[in-house]
Amino acid sequence: MRYQAEESIYSLVPRKARQTEKAERYVSKNKSGNLVGESTVDQQRAKKESHLTMGLANEHADVDPHSFLKKKQTEPKSKEPVKTTFPSDGEPKKSSVPRAKDAPPLMGIQSTKNFITTNAVENIMAVPKKPAANMADTRHGDSFPLEESGLVPKYRNKKDFGNTPGYIVKRAEEMKRAQEEYDGYVKEHMRRGAMKQITADEHHEILQGLKKNWEEAMLQYQCLPVVCDNLYRKHTKERLEAQLKNIERDIELFEKHRMVYVA
């Protein structure tokens, strides 16, 4: 669009007007040959009535009455036999016999080596082979290699047998490091006065008090009737069950953790 808006020298040259040729008017080919009072559809139907069933006759078919299908004409044909060729009379079939002037073969050579004595000495000086380690697992004596049976202790002969796996050592070191960081954090807060660690005597005294409270609550729970038929007894039973559950949770917490800090 930018180049069209600029001035060009081609716009100064006069151009001839383009003349377009008008196409011929379309006239239907079925319009001129119609009979009077007959439509195009009726004419087309009349042309097809003579061959509605069998179709148009193939008058120009190239059919030979003698070219019909004969017996065994569709069966596959065997290949033509290949003619066997033999060498000519002038060419020999085998290698030629050596001539008299050629070098005679070496024959009648005898060795002074005593093979019996040599084999005996080699067998006497040879290291005896160790028998194969086999196992018999049937009453008929069928034997199998012992190495592949799984009865040979291979795992205990490894270099790292009995040693702690590396991932367990790494995890223990990480836990120890985390515990040291936590202890340092706790000591820092205790130094600031934010937290206080209870002593072993206080820990034992609190644990005994919790157990005594659990025994008193259990005694009250056991004194309730089997059937709670009114609302008061139902509330009392629910209250004692919740109290016992809380005391049991506190006892489990104090028994699991020996070091308890109070804020």
Secondary structure, DSSP 8 states (H G I E B T S, - for coil): -HHHHS--GGGGS---------------TTSTT--TT--HHHHHHHHHGGGTTT-S--TT----TT----TTSSS-------------TTS-SS-----TTS------------HHHHHHHHHHHS-------EEE-STT--EEESTTTT-S--GGGSTTTTS--HHHHHHHHHHHHHHHHHHHHHHHHHHHTS-EE--HHHHHHHHHHHHHHHHHHHHHHHTS-SS--SHHHHHHHHHHHHHHHHHHHHHHHHHH-S--EE-
